[in-house]
Amino acid sequence: MNNSQYQIIAQRIFKSENQRVAVAAVVFDGLSSYEAEKRFELPKGTLSRNVRKYKNEVKYIESVSAA
């Protein structure tokens, strides 16, 4: 998954730019969800849920592509 593909998916599933940037920091930059929540001032537990949501979306897209 490259950055432009990520942006297309993230714009569809996350409301705020802050959430999109935070999820990208976890997925691409290796930050922990906890650290990214603090850095981007997101409520506790939100980012873990959003990262899971993104990964599930990627799995779904990959399964559709493979069919």
Stockholm file with secondary structure:
# STOCKHOLM 1.0

chainA/1-67         MNNSQYQIIAQRIFKSENQRVAVAAVVFDGLSSYEAEKRFELPKGTLSRNVRKYKNEVKYIESVSAA
#=GR chainA/1-67 SS CCHHHHHHHHHHHCSSHHHHHHHHHHHHHCCCHHHHHHHTTCCTTHHHHHHHHHHHHHHHHHHHHHC
#=GC SS_cons        CCHHHHHHHHHHHCSSHHHHHHHHHHHHHCCCHHHHHHHTTCCTTHHHHHHHHHHHHHHHHHHHHHC
//
